[in-house]
Amino acid sequence: MGSSVLDFYPDARSTDVEAPVTKINPLPTYSRASGFPVSWTASDSDSGGLESLRVETRVGQTGYWTPWTYSPPSPIYSGPIGTTVYFRSQGIDRAEHKEAWPPGDGDAWTTLFTYLVKGTILDNRGVPKPDISINLTPASLNNSKTGQSGVYEAYLGYLGQLTLAVQPTAGYVNPPATYRDVADITLDSYLLPQTDWIRNGGFEDLYQPLSGWTINGQLYVHYTHGNTGQLAALLGATYTGPALQAEDGSISQSIKVPANSHKPTLAFMYRLTSASTFSASGFDVKVSNVSAESTVFASSTPASWTHTWIDLQTWVSQTITVTFTMHQAAGEPAVELFLDDISAGEWLTPVITQVTPLQVDVGEAVSITIKGENYIPTPTVSLGTTMLPGAKWIDASSLQVTVPATIPFGLYELRVANPGGQVGLAPKMVRVGSWIYLPISLKK
């Protein structure tokens, strides 16, 4: 329109009127300080499209937000060990609309660790032990405790040496504290019986590590770094090449299995390893009395530290000899057998398998039946933090107890404790009251 001040296109305007939407994707509670991937989502509902995305980080609750210069397409962040790092994002579209920074702690955060120590805690018959605290020195970043499957994870925020100990647990003897250089470690262990008929089963006598044991055979039998504590027994050849001839080496000990002992059990940790594959070499465990010898366990399969147990009920009231023998086959590479935490004692853990009924009404006293294994007269029963009085022992696999009318609405953990203090735990097992699930109605 020449020099007119009127707009030639009076109705023309941008259709991009909204800011983009971006967000840092959720991060795990703990991430490696050495580096971990960070990702995000971004969208712009208008036609302009996303022009750029800014990411800022903050170290700790009192730190300052600072720009993070990342390298697409797969950004990796690394940061100070033991700190919690927070992330937030801001999108800018081609129409120069800026997204507001998210408030507070941003979109996502994670705590940075160096190494992970994990494992499983069992009892002497391999039953997972939940709710067992794992104490580490220096302390881990998290409060490490075993879950229902007996598994724990401890995230470390330091370098150097580590001491790991199982928190004292009623009714058991804890394995000795373990010392390691800090690294990614899998440390499985088990709680020892209160009364142990084996002498020096952990080989922790620093002056005589093999005291209490009789040594036989041609293979070298000595001691080395243990699974728990400081030492373990080692049976194996001193050479590295193929064996020129078959050789054996053993350790043995005589014990008395007491009369009236409750579910007597032999348990141990072992590791079987070699520099290369083998098939004929291996080890076995024998139990003998004055008249007979029985092989109760044997393996020729390579294994990291593994727990196993044997029922000794057959030999109650008898004096027996327990023998661990390593067999080196001719022509095979040298194989080493490591043994640690050998114990013989009673198995006293109650095991909960079923509750009937699973759900009771609020305000009503209801009798429930608890099925399981190894109930010793007479256990105590707790629902959450409430002790249920008058538990009735039916037999070794059945208990009855009344849930009082005073128990409020909720989903409760069930605990059964045998007289010696050994506990069986079933989380979220009993429901008091009813849940009603309402349908969701979506309207356009």
N, C-alpha and C positions, 0 to 999 in steps of 0.2 A: 504493500500500500504506500509505496514511496517513502516519504519522510514522516508519515503519520506515526504518532506514539501509540496507536492502537495495535494490539497483538493480532497478527495475521491468523493465528490458530487459537482463538480465545478459549476453546474447550480442551486443549491438549495439556495433560498433566501426568506425572509418574504414577504408575499403578503399584509401585513398591512402597508400602507405607508402614511395614512392620519390621522390627529387628529380627535377626536370625536367632536360633535357639541352639546352644551348644552345651555339652556336659561331659566332664571327665568320667569315664566308666569306673564302676566300683573296683577297688583294689583289695587284695587279701589283707587280713589283719597284720601279717608280718611279711616283709619282703627282703630280699638280699640287698645288703648295703652296697655290694659290688656292682649291682645293676639289675634292673627289672623293667619290663615293657610298660609303657603308659599309653592308653588309647582313649578315644573320645567319640562322641556322636555329634553331628552338626547338621542342621537343616535350615532352610530359608523358604518359608511358605510362599513368598512373593516371587515375582519373575526375575528380580535382579540377580539373585544368586549370591553365594558366600564369596567375599573378597579375601578375607584373612581371618586367622584364628590366633588369639593370644593365650598363652598359658603362663600362670604365675604359681610360684611355690612359696611355702612358708615353713620354716623349720621350728617346731615346738609351738606351744600355745602363745608364747610371748614374742615370737619372731615377727619379722616384717614381710609382707608380700613383695616378692621380687620377680621380674620377668625370667622365664626359663627359655633359653635358646636351645631348641631341640633340632634333631636331624631327621626329617621325614625320609621314608614313609613309616619307619618302625622306631619311634623314639625310645631311647633307653635312659632311665634316670639312675644315678648313683649318688649316695649322700653319706652323711656322718653316721657312724655306727651308734646304735642305741637311741637314736632320735625318732620322733614321729614327724613325718613330712606331710603337709597338706597341699592339695592341688585345686586350682580353679581355672575356669576358661571364660573367654569373652570372644564372641563372634562379631565381625563387621561385614556388612554386605556391600554390594557395588553402588547402592544408593547412599552409602555412608551412614546407614543406621547402625548404632552401636548397641549391642546387648549389655544390660546391666550386669556387673559382677555379682555372683551369688553371695549372699550374706554369710556371716559367721565363719565357720571352718572350711567353706568352699564345697566342692563337689565330692571329693574323695580324699582319704588319708591312709597312711600305712606306717608301721614301725619297722625300722631297719635293723636286721640282725646279721651276724657273721656266719654262724654255723647252727645246724639243727641236730640235737640229740633226741633220739626217739627209741621206743622199744615197747615191750609187753611185760607186765608183771603177772605171774601165775602163782598158784599154790603148788604143793608138792605133787598133786595129781593132775596138774595142768589146767585147773579151773581158773579162768581170768579173774583177777582181783580188781574190782572197781573202787574208786574213791580213795586211792592210795596216793599220798603226796610224795613228790620226788624233790628232794632237797639238793640244790647245787651250790657250790662255792667256787667262784663268785656266783651270786644269784642270777637266775635266768630272767629274761624280760617278761615272761608270763608266769602265772601261778600254775606250775605244771602238776597235773593230777591225772590219774588213770581214769578212763571212761568205762562204760559197761563192758566193753570187750577187753579191758585190762591194758589198753594202749595209752601211752603218754607221748607228748611232744614238748620239748623244752627249747626255746629260741634263745640263743646266746648273743650277748652284745659286747663281747670282748675277745681278746686273743690271749694265748698263754696256756696255763694248766687248769684243769677242771677236776673237782671232786664231786662225785655223785653218790648220794645215799638215799635209801628208801626210808621214809618216815616210820618210826616205830609203830607197829601194828599189833593190836591186842590179839593174843593167841598164837603168835608166830615169832620166830627169830629171824631178823632181817639178814640178808646176805651182807658181807662186809662192804664197806665203802670202796668205791672204785676211783682210781686216779688215771687220768688220761691227758694227753696233749689235746687242746681244743681242735676239733675237726668235726665233720659230719660223721656221726656215730650211731649205729644201731646197737643198743644194749638191752638184751632180753635177760630176765632173771626170774627167780621164783623165791617165795617166802619159805624159809626152812621150818621144820617142825619144832615145837617147843622143846621136846626131849628127843635128842638125836643119838642113836645107838652107834653111829659111825664116829670114829675118832679122827680128827684132822681131815675131814672131808673137803675142806676148802684149801688145804695145803698152804695155810697162812703162817706156819711156824717159820720165821725168817732164818732161824739157825738150823733147823732140821725139817725142811719142807715136806719130806716124805716120811716123817715119823708116824708110826702106827700102821704102816703098810709093809707088806712083804713083797720083795721084788724078785722076779724070776725071768729066765729066758735069755736069748742072745741079743735082742734089740736093746738099744740104749734107752734107759728110763731116767728121766731127770725132771727139772721144773723150769717154768717159763712164765711169761706174763699171763695173768689170769683173766677170765671173763669178768668176775667181780673180785674185789680186793686187789692184791698185788701178784699172787702166784697161782699157777695151775700145774698139774702133772702133764708131762709130755712123754709119749711112747713112740719111738720111731728110730729109723736108721740115721747114722751120722753122715752117710754119703748122699750124693744127689743123682747119680746115674742109676741105670737099671740094676736091680739086685742080682747078684750072681747065684744066690741060693735062697730058699725059703727060710725065713727067720720069724720067731715069735718073741714077744716081750709082754710081761704082765705085772699088775699089782693086785694084791689081794688083802682081805682083812676078815677076821672072824668076829661075829657078833652074836648076841643072844636076842632072839625075838621074844619079848616077854609074854607070859600067859595073859589072856584077857586083853591084849592090846587091840585097840580099835582100828580096823582097816590098816594094818601095817603096810608101809610103802617104802620101797627103795626108789630114790629119785636122783638124777644127776644132769649136768650140762656137759655136752661133748661137742667137739669140732673135729672133722675128718678132712684132711686136705693133702694135696700133692701139687708139684709143679706142672704135672701133665696128667692125662687121663689114666685111670686104672679100673680094673674090674674084679680081679681075683683077690686083691688085698682088701683088708677090712678088719673089723674088730667084733668081739662078742662079749657078752656078760653071762657068767655062769653062777649058779647058786648050788652049793653042795652041802650035804650033811654026812653023817657017818656011813650012810648006806647007798647014797645015789648022788648023781650030779645032773643038773638040768640047765640047758641053755635058755635063758629068759629073754635075751635080746641079741640081735646081730645086725650089722649094717656094713655094706661095702659101697655106699653112696656118698660122694663128697657132700659135706654139709658145713655151713657156718654154725656158730654156737646154737645148739638145739637142746631143748629140754625133753626128757623122757622119764617114764616111771614104770615100776613093776610092782604088782600086787604080791605081798609076802605072806598072805593068809595061810598058804599051804604049810609054812614053816613056823607057825605059832608054837611057842614053848620049846623051840629047838635052838641049838647052837649051830649056826651055818657059816660057811665061808663064801664071801662074795668076791669074784675074780673078774677083772677087766683085762682082756688079752687082745693085743694088736698082732695081726697076722700079715707079714710082709711076703707077698708072692714072688717067686723067682722070675726074673726078666721084666718085672714092672718097676716103674720109678719109685723112689722112696716116698712112702706115705707116712703122715704124722697124725697121731691121735692125741688130742688135748682133752683133759678131763678136769672138771671143776665142780665145786659145790655138790659133792656126793653126800647124800643123807639117807638115813633110814629111821623112820618114825611113824607115828600115827597120822592118819588123814582125818581132820576134824572139821572141815569146811562144810556148812550146809549149802545146798544148791536148790534154789527155787525154780520150778519149771511151769507151774500152773496155779491159778487162783480161781475158785468158783464160789459165788458169782464174781465177775469182774466189776460189776456196777451195783451200788446199793443206793437207796433213797436217802435224801437228807432227812434227819429227824427221826430215823428208825434204827433200832438196834438190830443188826443182822449178823448171823453166824456165817463165817466164810471158811472154806477148806483150802489149805495150802498144800499142794502136791510138790514133791521134789525128791531129794536124795540126801542121805546122811544126816537126818535129824536125830540128835542125841537127847535123851530125856534129861530135863525138859527145857526146850529152847524158850527164849523170850521173843516176842513179836512187836514190832513198831510200825506204825503207819505215819509217814512223815516224821515229825518230832514227838509224836504221841505214843507212849508205851501202851499196848493193849493188854490189860490184865487177864489172867485166867486162861492162858494158852494151854490147850490140851494136846498131849502127844498121843497120837493114835498108833503109829509105828514109824519106822525109819524113813518112810516116804510120805507121811500124812500128818498134818496138824490141823486143829480146829481152834478158832478164836472168834470172839464177837467184836464187831465194829460198833462202838457205842453211838447212841443217837446224838451225842454232842459234837461229833466230828463235822466241821462245816463243809460246804460245797468245795470241791476241788479234785485234782488228779494227784494221787499220792504215791510216793516211793514206799516200797515194802521191804522191811529188814527182818531177817531171822538170825538170831544169835544163839549159838550153842553154849553150853555152860562154861566152856573154856574161853569164851570171848570171840571165837571165830564167827565171822558174819557172812551171810548170803544176802545179796542185794538185788532187788528188781525195781528199776526206776519206772515211774508212771504206770504202775501196775493196777492200782485200785482207783476206781472213779466213784466219788460220792456226789450224787445228784445226776441230772440228765442235761445233755447238751441239745439245744434245738438249733438247727441250721435253717435260716430263712433263705428263700429263693431270691435271686437277683433279677430285677426287671430293668431292662435297658429301654430308654425312650429316645426316639429320634427328635 
